[in-house]
């Protein structure tokens, strides 16, 4: 299985993460939520691994612009997945599905350490 990066092409954090991987010589494929859609089964797996409160990005503009009624309805994994499926920009970016380990978000220091440990591949 090759590494797969999930995110949105124009997201600054995704751009930084992709640049990091390219500079490290790591081969990966990119899944753009805006272009390729959201795979609910895959999203459910990420929520199961990391928790819905980690995968749901409540700091972003999209979340802040949602109606209060929608935001208040998110109380568990099922409701969070529903909102993220309908609003892909509310998914924390990037999510990386690797051969050795999966990652959510981009932290250059953590990724550098993971690279040295062989976890980022």
Residue pairs with C-beta under 8 A, 6 or more apart in sequence:
1 97
1 99
2 27
2 28
2 29
2 99
3 21
3 26
3 27
3 28
3 29
3 96
3 97
3 98
3 99
3 121
4 28
4 29
4 30
4 31
4 96
4 97
5 14
5 17
5 18
5 21
5 28
5 29
5 30
5 31
5 94
5 95
5 96
5 97
6 31
6 33
6 42
6 91
6 93
6 94
6 95
6 96
6 97
7 13
7 14
7 17
7 30
7 31
7 32
7 33
7 91
7 93
7 94
7 95
8 14
8 32
8 33
8 34
8 88
8 89
8 93
9 30
9 32
9 34
9 35
11 93
11 94
13 93
13 94
13 105
13 106
14 93
14 94
14 106
16 106
16 108
17 94
17 96
17 106
17 111
18 28
18 30
18 94
20 106
20 108
20 111
21 28
24 115
24 120
26 115
26 120
26 121
28 96
31 39
33 88
33 89
33 91
34 88
37 88
38 84
38 85
38 88
38 91
40 81
40 85
42 97
43 55
43 81
43 84
43 85
43 91
44 77
44 81
46 55
46 95
46 102
46 104
47 55
47 77
47 80
47 81
48 77
49 102
50 102
50 104
52 76
52 77
52 80
52 81
53 80
54 92
54 104
55 80
55 84
55 91
55 92
55 95
55 104
56 63
56 74
56 80
56 83
56 84
56 90
56 91
56 92
57 63
57 89
57 90
57 91
57 92
57 93
58 90
60 89
60 90
61 89
62 87
62 89
62 90
63 71
63 87
63 90
66 83
66 87
66 90
70 83
73 79
73 83
74 80
74 83
83 90
84 90
84 91
92 104
92 105
93 105
93 106
94 103
94 104
94 105
94 106
95 102
95 103
95 104
96 102
96 103
96 104
96 120
98 119
98 120
98 121
99 121
100 118
100 119
100 120
100 121
101 114
101 119
101 120
103 110
103 111
103 114
103 120
111 120
114 120
